[in-house]
């Protein structure tokens, strides 16, 4: 039996930082992997830090060839949807996502990670995030209403035993900037039609439009994804960090194609009020696979 990285399922944390790295020298990828796998959570009385460590799929396949599920690849090209809508590809080589109950501990740990990896990689993207009104995103709607329970999440998020990458997960990481003024100018009834859910209590609309966000990301159609989305940004420039784990990459890629209008020609109506800024796929290996790098 292989063990998944515990940070995947560490709900309830209030401070997050996502550090995406690019190798300085591709020939030193194994030295980089050894350094990143040696990261340890701090010992502190004010709360620890949860880690999720992921690698660009092609890079992980080079480092540990027998531990990469077949067909998983990076976000290597932009998704060009209908009406000129584009989801950009901003793939990096590795991700260290840290979360904890106090931002000072997360901040100090992030600085420590940067120091430890400075000889082999540079920071390509840094994003901090935090929860908003318990489980809502900055549109005011509940985020992750269809998320599987923690009891079912491992089945949906983790590569099953018996094959390459067991207990690992395919992670899609995107940053979506909200057009808040335009969104908030809409009446609640219009917002609900765009979302496909009621705003107050997150009940799915019986007659939701075909281009609603719920319809275009229907997990009954594409398969279950374990979401760990969080708001990011400041009062003037903000949005949602999409964090989706899946046992199969095709669930994630088909969802994005659907949102872009490439499945039935219907673009996700929510994409008219939120803009994708980044896009990367990472393979999050098992604990045992990471230990093997040290």
URDA-V296632 format. One record per residue. RES is the residue in three letters. OMEGA is omega in degrees with one decimal (* if undefined). BURIAL is # if it has 9 or more other C-alpha atoms within 8 Angstrom, else .. Layout:
BEGIN
res	omega	burial
RES	OMEGA	BURIAL
RES	OMEGA	BURIAL
END
This chain:
BEGIN
res	omega	burial
UNK	176.6	.
UNK	-173.8	#
UNK	177.5	.
UNK	174.0	#
UNK	-172.5	#
UNK	-178.2	#
UNK	178.1	#
UNK	-172.5	.
UNK	-176.1	.
UNK	-179.2	.
UNK	172.3	.
UNK	179.5	.
UNK	-171.4	#
UNK	-179.2	#
UNK	-175.3	#
UNK	169.3	#
UNK	-179.9	#
UNK	179.9	#
UNK	179.1	#
UNK	-171.9	#
UNK	172.5	#
UNK	179.3	#
UNK	173.8	#
UNK	-178.2	.
UNK	-176.0	.
UNK	-179.1	.
UNK	180.0	.
UNK	-176.4	.
UNK	-179.2	#
UNK	174.8	#
UNK	177.2	.
UNK	-179.5	#
UNK	178.8	#
UNK	-179.6	#
UNK	-176.6	#
UNK	179.8	#
UNK	-179.3	#
UNK	179.7	.
UNK	179.3	.
UNK	176.6	.
UNK	-177.4	#
UNK	173.0	.
UNK	-175.6	.
UNK	178.7	.
UNK	-178.1	.
UNK	178.9	.
UNK	-177.7	#
UNK	-179.7	#
UNK	174.6	#
UNK	-179.2	#
UNK	162.8	#
UNK	-178.3	#
UNK	-179.8	#
UNK	-178.4	#
UNK	169.0	#
UNK	-173.3	#
UNK	-179.5	#
UNK	179.3	.
UNK	178.7	#
UNK	177.4	#
UNK	176.3	#
UNK	-177.1	.
UNK	-179.7	#
UNK	-172.0	.
UNK	-176.9	.
UNK	-174.6	.
UNK	-179.0	#
UNK	175.8	#
UNK	-177.0	.
UNK	171.1	.
UNK	179.1	.
UNK	-179.0	#
UNK	-179.1	#
UNK	174.7	#
UNK	-166.3	#
UNK	175.6	.
UNK	-178.7	.
UNK	175.3	#
UNK	-178.7	#
UNK	-176.6	#
UNK	-179.9	#
UNK	175.9	#
UNK	178.1	.
UNK	-179.7	.
UNK	-177.1	.
UNK	168.4	#
UNK	-173.2	#
UNK	173.0	#
UNK	179.7	#
UNK	-172.2	#
UNK	173.2	#
UNK	-173.9	#
UNK	-177.1	#
UNK	179.0	#
UNK	165.9	#
UNK	178.1	#
UNK	179.6	#
UNK	177.1	#
UNK	-179.1	#
UNK	-176.9	#
UNK	-178.5	#
UNK	-174.3	#
UNK	-178.9	#
UNK	178.9	.
UNK	177.6	#
UNK	-180.0	#
UNK	-179.8	#
UNK	179.7	.
UNK	177.9	#
UNK	177.6	#
UNK	178.6	.
UNK	179.0	.
UNK	177.7	#
UNK	179.5	#
UNK	-176.5	.
UNK	-176.0	#
UNK	-172.6	#
UNK	-177.2	.
UNK	-174.3	.
UNK	-175.6	#
UNK	175.0	#
UNK	179.5	#
UNK	-179.7	#
UNK	-178.3	#
UNK	176.4	.
UNK	178.8	#
UNK	174.9	.
UNK	-179.8	#
UNK	-173.0	#
UNK	178.9	#
UNK	-179.5	#
UNK	178.7	#
UNK	176.0	.
UNK	-174.0	.
UNK	-180.0	#
UNK	171.9	#
UNK	-172.8	#
UNK	168.0	#
UNK	-177.1	#
UNK	-179.8	.
UNK	173.7	#
UNK	-179.7	#
UNK	176.7	.
UNK	-178.2	#
UNK	-177.8	.
UNK	180.0	.
UNK	173.5	#
UNK	176.0	#
UNK	177.8	.
UNK	177.1	.
UNK	-177.7	.
UNK	-173.4	.
UNK	-179.9	#
UNK	178.6	.
UNK	-178.1	#
UNK	-170.9	#
UNK	-169.0	#
UNK	173.5	#
UNK	-175.5	#
UNK	177.0	#
UNK	174.4	.
UNK	179.9	.
UNK	179.0	.
UNK	176.5	#
UNK	-177.7	#
UNK	-178.2	#
UNK	171.3	#
UNK	-178.6	#
UNK	173.4	#
UNK	-176.4	#
UNK	171.0	#
UNK	179.7	#
UNK	177.7	#
UNK	174.0	#
UNK	-177.9	#
UNK	178.7	#
UNK	-178.2	#
UNK	170.0	#
UNK	-166.6	#
UNK	-177.4	.
UNK	179.3	.
UNK	-179.1	.
UNK	-176.6	#
UNK	175.9	.
UNK	179.6	.
UNK	172.2	.
UNK	-177.3	.
UNK	-178.9	.
UNK	177.7	.
UNK	176.2	.
UNK	-178.6	#
UNK	176.8	#
UNK	178.2	#
UNK	180.0	#
UNK	-173.5	#
UNK	179.0	#
UNK	172.7	#
UNK	-175.6	#
UNK	-173.6	#
UNK	-172.7	.
UNK	172.8	.
UNK	175.5	#
UNK	-178.5	.
UNK	-179.8	#
UNK	179.1	.
UNK	-179.2	.
UNK	-178.9	.
UNK	178.3	#
UNK	-177.9	#
UNK	179.9	.
UNK	178.5	#
UNK	-178.4	#
UNK	179.2	#
UNK	-179.3	#
UNK	-175.6	#
UNK	178.6	#
UNK	-174.8	#
UNK	-178.6	.
UNK	174.5	#
UNK	-179.3	.
UNK	-173.1	.
UNK	-177.2	#
UNK	-175.6	.
UNK	176.4	#
UNK	176.1	#
UNK	-174.4	#
UNK	173.7	#
UNK	-175.6	.
UNK	178.4	#
UNK	171.2	#
UNK	174.9	#
UNK	168.4	#
UNK	-179.6	#
UNK	-173.2	.
UNK	-176.6	.
UNK	-174.0	.
UNK	-171.6	.
UNK	-179.7	#
UNK	-175.2	#
UNK	167.4	#
UNK	176.1	#
UNK	179.9	#
UNK	-176.0	#
UNK	179.0	#
UNK	179.2	#
UNK	174.3	#
UNK	-178.1	#
UNK	179.4	#
UNK	-174.5	#
UNK	177.0	.
UNK	-178.9	#
UNK	-176.5	#
UNK	177.9	.
UNK	176.6	#
UNK	179.3	#
UNK	177.0	.
UNK	179.2	#
UNK	178.8	#
UNK	-178.3	#
UNK	179.3	#
UNK	-176.1	#
UNK	179.8	#
UNK	-178.8	.
UNK	179.3	.
UNK	-179.2	.
UNK	177.1	#
UNK	176.8	#
UNK	-176.7	#
UNK	-179.0	#
UNK	-179.0	#
UNK	174.0	#
UNK	-178.3	.
UNK	176.3	#
UNK	-171.6	#
UNK	176.7	#
UNK	-179.7	#
UNK	-176.5	#
UNK	175.5	#
UNK	177.9	#
UNK	168.9	#
UNK	175.6	#
UNK	169.8	#
UNK	-177.8	#
UNK	-174.0	#
UNK	178.4	#
UNK	176.4	#
UNK	-178.5	#
UNK	178.9	.
UNK	177.6	#
UNK	179.3	#
UNK	-179.5	.
UNK	-180.0	.
UNK	-172.3	#
UNK	*	.
END
